[in-house]
Amino acid sequence: MILTINGGSSSIKFAIYKLGKSSEKLYSGQLNRIGLPGMSFNLNGEKFPCKANDYDSAISCVITWLEEQTNIRITAIGHRVVHGMQHTEPCLITADLLKDLKQIISYDPDHLPTEIKLIEAFRERHPEIKQFACFDTAFHQTMPRVAKLLPIPRRFEKVGIHRYGFHGLSYQYLIKELKKIAGKKAASGRVIMAHLGNGASLAATYKGKSIDTSMGFTPAGGIPMSSRSGDLDPGVAWIMMKTENLSPKQFNNLVNHESGLIGISETSGDMSDLLKQEATDERSAEAVNLFCYQVKKWIGSFAAALGGVDTLIFSGGIGENSPEIRARICKGLDFLDINLNKKQNNKNASLISKGKTSVYVIATNEELMIAEIVNKIISTKK
């Protein structure tokens, strides 16, 4: 049995898989709003009591629950690690790797601190269980150098500053699913994927390999998201910092937690809220329009990079569940032979297109991807 863990700034998602000839998910759990009012521990769709005032006690809650399950024997633990700089391939977590991750916390303060806490807590309570890091950047290592370069002095590249890309575990899973649904030829063709959720990005693949993606050195780049700005003019950044006398930490908080949809709307970063409000709130309408406009632009730019597009995939919370957003993004893309079947789109069907370019809605599953990656590493070593 493999335990997969995805730690966020105020949440912990985990799943337990029994892997053999087929994958069987035994448990799926989530702790939300950690340290905030209304904190909950959900397991297989049911709520369970958990007294957790902070992240440390929430981690303890998960480990204690696991220890109390006599029918569960964890073979290995797979962690989603968002950023690892030079570490990109899935690997066994060692003391040296942890040391390296701690040194780059400032590059990803929203993810790395909690990910490291989870790793260390399991090492302390169960040192006998091997833990593996599955990096969100791994999938994008195939990008050509021109897609990785940043137009800054070369001395910064020597310390690892270039475009990495994220949501790699999701994209790896989506390509795998596309192969199942539409065949090897489709998965090997010119594919554009849009992982649209609170965090959102797009990726372009050819022959199943990443050739470009919207996020860059950090997950704050690319399209505007729930509370992240996306790409920002450096001159705007300078003026913002100067006008409000912001420290680097305050600026990081501004572009990651106060910008994007919530910054534009001034009410919510949740797309479903904005869609309900847009008829009576111009700010909400502008936030929705900006999001759809930017996603459309990235689709166009990736079509140029690929020399066309054969398949477009929508995934993530918004991509999987919002027919309205998908329709707005695809409107006007008929020059790429992207035309939606309105009835199928409104039903959130798997195939929602009627044009030459196939458009799919595919639910992503990062947890299963982590479990399969870890299982492959273990099986190879045997």
NUGUVO-834488 format. One record per residue (C-alpha): residue number from 1; z, x, y. Coordinates in steps of 0.1 Angstrom, whole numbers, plus 2048, in hexadecimal, padded with zeros to 3 digits. Layout:
BEGIN
   n  pz  px  py
 NUM   Z   X   Y
...
end
This chain:
BEGIN
   n  pz  px  py
   1 800 800 800
   2 7F7 80D 822
   3 809 803 842
   4 7F3 803 862
   5 804 804 884
   6 7F5 7FE 8A7
   7 80F 804 8C2
   8 809 7F7 8E5
   9 81E 7FA 904
  10 831 7DA 8FD
  11 826 7D1 8DA
  12 825 7DE 8B6
  13 80A 7D1 89E
  14 80C 7DA 87A
  15 7FC 7D0 859
  16 801 7D8 834
  17 7E3 7DC 81E
  18 7E0 7E0 7F8
  19 7C0 7F3 7F3
  20 7AD 7F6 7D3
  21 78A 7EA 7CA
  22 790 7D0 7E6
  23 7A7 7D0 804
  24 7C3 7B7 804
  25 7D8 7B1 823
  26 7FC 7A9 818
  27 80D 7A7 839
  28 803 7A5 85E
  29 81E 7A9 878
  30 821 7AB 89E
  31 83D 7B1 8B6
  32 833 7A5 8D9
  33 843 7A8 8FB
  34 85A 7C4 8F1
  35 876 7C8 90B
  36 86B 7A8 91D
  37 877 784 91B
  38 869 771 8FE
  39 866 78F 8E6
  40 85A 783 8C4
  41 855 791 8A1
  42 838 77F 890
  43 831 785 86B
  44 814 774 859
  45 813 759 874
  46 839 752 873
  47 853 75C 88C
  48 872 770 881
  49 891 779 894
  50 892 79C 8A2
  51 8AB 7A9 8BB
  52 898 7C4 8CE
  53 8A0 7CD 8F2
  54 889 7EB 8F4
  55 86D 7FD 8E1
  56 885 812 8CC
  57 898 7F3 8BF
  58 876 7E2 8B9
  59 86A 7FF 8A3
  60 88C 7FE 890
  61 886 7D9 88B
  62 865 7DF 87A
  63 872 7FB 864
  64 891 7E8 85A
  65 87B 7CA 850
  66 865 7E1 83A
  67 884 7F0 82A
  68 891 7CE 820
  69 870 7C5 80E
  70 876 7CF 7EA
  71 852 7C7 7E0
  72 843 7DF 7F9
  73 83F 804 7F2
  74 82C 815 80E
  75 815 831 802
  76 80A 83C 825
  77 80A 832 849
  78 7EC 832 860
  79 7F0 831 886
  80 7D7 828 8A0
  81 7D9 845 8B8
  82 7C4 83E 8D7
  83 7C0 861 8E6
  84 7C4 883 8D5
  85 7AE 899 8EB
  86 7A1 8B4 8D3
  87 7AF 8A1 8B5
  88 795 888 8AC
  89 791 886 886
  90 7AA 871 872
  91 7C5 889 866
  92 7E8 88D 857
  93 803 88C 872
  94 815 8AD 874
  95 82F 8BC 88B
  96 813 8D0 89C
  97 7FE 8B0 8A2
  98 81C 89E 8B1
  99 822 8BC 8C8
 100 7FE 8BA 8D4
 101 800 895 8DA
 102 820 899 8EF
 103 80E 8B2 905
 104 7F3 899 90F
 105 809 87A 915
 106 800 87B 93A
 107 7DB 875 931
 108 7E4 855 91F
 109 807 849 92A
 110 800 825 91F
 111 7FB 82C 8FB
 112 806 84F 8EF
 113 82C 84C 8F7
 114 830 82D 8E1
 115 819 83A 8C6
 116 82E 85A 8C4
 117 84E 846 8C3
 118 841 832 8A5
 119 837 852 893
 120 858 864 899
 121 86D 845 88F
 122 85B 843 86D
 123 85E 869 868
 124 883 867 86E
 125 88A 848 858
 126 870 84F 83D
 127 865 874 83E
 128 857 870 81A
 129 83B 859 826
 130 81C 86B 832
 131 80F 85F 854
 132 7EB 862 860
 133 7DC 860 883
 134 7BC 84C 887
 135 7AE 855 8A9
 136 79C 83B 8BD
 137 785 856 8CB
 138 778 862 8A9
 139 75B 84A 8A6
 140 74C 857 8C7
 141 74B 87C 8BD
 142 726 877 8B4
 143 71D 870 8D9
 144 704 889 8E6
 145 711 8A3 8FE
 146 700 892 91C
 147 715 873 915
 148 735 886 913
 149 731 89B 933
 150 743 892 953
 151 733 89E 975
 152 751 8B3 97E
 153 757 8D9 980
 154 753 8EA 95D
 155 776 8F8 95F
 156 784 8D5 957
 157 76F 8D2 938
 158 781 8F1 92A
 159 7A2 8DE 92A
 160 792 8C1 917
 161 787 8A9 933
 162 767 897 929
 163 75D 874 91D
 164 76E 86B 8FC
 165 769 845 8F9
 166 782 82D 8E8
 167 783 80E 8D2
 168 774 824 8B8
 169 786 814 89B
 170 779 7F2 8A5
 171 755 7FF 8A9
 172 757 810 887
 173 762 7F0 877
 174 747 7DB 889
 175 72B 7F2 87D
 176 739 7EF 85A
 177 73A 7C9 85C
 178 717 7C7 86C
 179 70A 7DA 84D
 180 71A 7BF 837
 181 70D 7A2 84B
 182 6EA 7AD 856
 183 6E2 7CB 83F
 184 6DF 7F1 842
 185 6C0 7EF 857
 186 6D1 7DB 872
 187 6F0 7F1 872
 188 6DA 810 876
 189 6C6 801 892
 190 6CC 800 8B8
 191 6ED 7EF 8BB
 192 702 7E6 8D9
 193 726 7DB 8D3
 194 73D 7CA 8EC
 195 762 7CC 8E4
 196 76F 7B3 8FE
 197 794 7AD 900
 198 7B1 7B7 917
 199 7A3 7DA 912
 200 77D 7D8 912
 201 760 7F0 90C
 202 73C 7F2 8FF
 203 72C 80B 8E8
 204 708 813 8DE
 205 700 81F 8BB
 206 6E1 82B 8A9
 207 6E0 832 883
 208 704 826 883
 209 710 842 89A
 210 71D 840 8BE
 211 705 84C 8D8
 212 718 83F 8F7
 213 736 829 901
 214 743 81B 922
 215 767 829 921
 216 76A 84E 92B
 217 786 867 92C
 218 7A0 84B 92A
 219 79F 826 921
 220 7A0 81D 946
 221 77B 825 94A
 222 75C 80F 946
 223 75C 7EA 94D
 224 778 7D7 95F
 225 792 7CB 947
 226 7B1 7B4 947
 227 7C5 7CC 95D
 228 7B1 7EC 95C
 229 798 7F4 978
 230 77C 803 963
 231 766 81C 974
 232 771 824 998
 233 761 836 9B5
 234 775 857 9BA
 235 774 850 9DF
 236 784 82E 9DA
 237 79F 83F 9C5
 238 7A6 858 9E0
 239 7A9 83D 9FB
 240 7C0 828 9E5
 241 7D7 845 9DF
 242 7D7 84F A04
 243 7DB 82C A12
 244 7F9 823 9FC
 245 807 846 9F8
 246 805 844 9D3
 247 811 85E 9BA
 248 7FC 866 99C
 249 812 850 987
 250 810 833 99F
 251 7EA 836 9A1
 252 7E8 836 97B
 253 7FD 816 97A
 254 7E7 806 995
 255 7C6 80C 983
 256 7D3 804 960
 257 7EB 7E7 967
 258 7E2 7D7 989
 259 7BC 7D9 98A
 260 79F 7C9 977
 261 7A0 7A4 973
 262 7C4 7A0 97E
 263 7BD 7B5 99D
 264 79E 7A0 9A7
 265 7AD 77E 99F
 266 7D0 786 9AA
 267 7DC 76C 991
 268 7D5 776 96D
 269 7C3 790 958
 270 7BE 777 93C
 271 79A 76C 939
 272 7A3 749 92C
 273 7BA 744 94B
 274 79E 74F 962
 275 784 738 953
 276 79C 71A 957
 277 7A2 724 97C
 278 780 72F 988
 279 774 70C 992
 280 790 70A 9AC
 281 798 72F 9B2
 282 77D 745 9C1
 283 791 765 9B7
 284 791 75B 993
 285 76C 753 994
 286 765 775 9A3
 287 779 786 988
 288 766 775 96C
 289 744 77B 97D
 290 74C 7A0 982
 291 756 7A4 95E
 292 736 794 951
 293 720 7A6 96A
 294 72E 7C8 960
 295 72B 7C2 93A
 296 707 7B7 940
 297 700 7D7 953
 298 70E 7EC 937
 299 6F9 7DA 91E
 300 6DA 7E1 933
 301 6E3 806 937
 302 6E9 80A 911
 303 6C8 7F9 909
 304 6B8 814 91F
 305 6CB 830 90D
 306 6C1 821 8EB
 307 69D 81A 8F5
 308 6A3 7F5 8EE
 309 6BB 7E0 8DA
 310 6B9 7D0 8B8
 311 6DD 7C2 8B5
 312 6F8 7B8 8CE
 313 71C 7B2 8C0
 314 738 7A0 8D2
 315 75C 7A7 8C6
 316 780 7A8 8D3
 317 794 78B 8E0
 318 77C 780 8FB
 319 75C 78A 8E8
 320 766 777 8C9
 321 774 758 8D9
 322 762 751 8FA
 323 740 740 8F8
 324 73F 73D 91E
 325 743 762 924
 326 729 76B 909
 327 711 753 919
 328 716 761 93C
 329 712 785 930
 330 6F2 77D 91D
 331 6E2 768 938
 332 6C4 77A 947
 333 6C2 793 92A
 334 6A3 782 91B
 335 68F 7A1 926
 336 6A2 7B2 909
 337 69A 795 8F2
 338 6BE 78A 8F4
 339 6BF 764 8F3
 340 6DD 750 8E7
 341 6DD 731 8D1
 342 6F3 71B 8E6
 343 700 706 8C9
 344 708 724 8B3
 345 718 736 8D0
 346 72F 719 8D9
 347 73A 718 8B4
 348 743 73E 8B5
 349 72B 741 898
 350 724 763 889
 351 6FF 764 894
 352 6FB 755 8B6
 353 6D8 75F 8C0
 354 6B5 750 8BE
 355 6A1 76D 8CC
 356 693 78D 8BD
 357 6B3 7A0 8C4
 358 6CF 795 8AD
 359 6F0 78C 8BE
 360 70F 78A 8A8
 361 734 781 8AD
 362 749 796 896
 363 76F 796 894
 364 77B 7BA 895
 365 796 7C8 87E
 366 7A4 7E9 889
 367 7C2 7E6 871
 368 7AC 7E4 852
 369 796 801 85F
 370 7B6 816 863
 371 7C1 80D 83F
 372 79F 816 831
 373 79D 837 843
 374 7C0 841 837
 375 7B8 836 813
 376 798 84B 814
 377 7AB 86A 820
 378 7C6 865 804
 379 7AB 85F 7E9
 380 797 87D 7F4
 381 7B6 894 7F2
 382 7BE 887 7CF
end
